[in-house]
Structures are given as structure tokens and as C-alpha cells.
Amino acid sequence: MQIDKTSLDYARFLTHLRFAIKRILVNMSIKNDFIKEIKSKYKLSYKIANGVSKILVTQLEKDVTVDEIAYLAMHIERFRKATIDE
């Protein structure tokens, strides 16, 4: 998948990732009330986000919550939609 690094979606993803890493490092959790819906509706994006979370776990030596994975999946889904719409 080609990602436009000048897009607003990319900027949002990077911002979310920076804050997610900060939260993970200090063991701060974030609540995502839509985990079930995200897992169901965005299966591929959730699978990719789960892979990203494994990289984060390895690099940061900290667990990544399901809430964070679901938020990552939402951002990944935006990238997927943007490439489909092009």
C-alpha cells in the first residue's frame, strides 16, 4: 500500500503513534468504546494493527492494550480507504 506522506491521514497517524508510544512507556491506558465494532468491521486493518503492536511490544518492551490496537486499526483503515478511493 502506498501512503501519501503529505496527507492529513498520515499526519493524524503519526500524531496518534507518538502519543500512543508515550502512553505505553508510562503505562497510561486509553479507553476505546468501539473495540468490538472495529474488530468486526475492520478485520484486515485490525490484523495489521495487531502486527504493529507486536513491533511496539518488541521495541518498547511494554504491553500494548487492545484499546490502543483498535485506535491504530482505525488509522490504518483510513489509509486503506484512501488507497481504494484513488
Summary of the structure (lengths in Angstrom):
residues: 86
radius of gyration: 12.7
end to end distance: 11.7
largest distance: 38.7
contacts: 231
relative contact order: 0.22
helix: 73%
strand: 0%
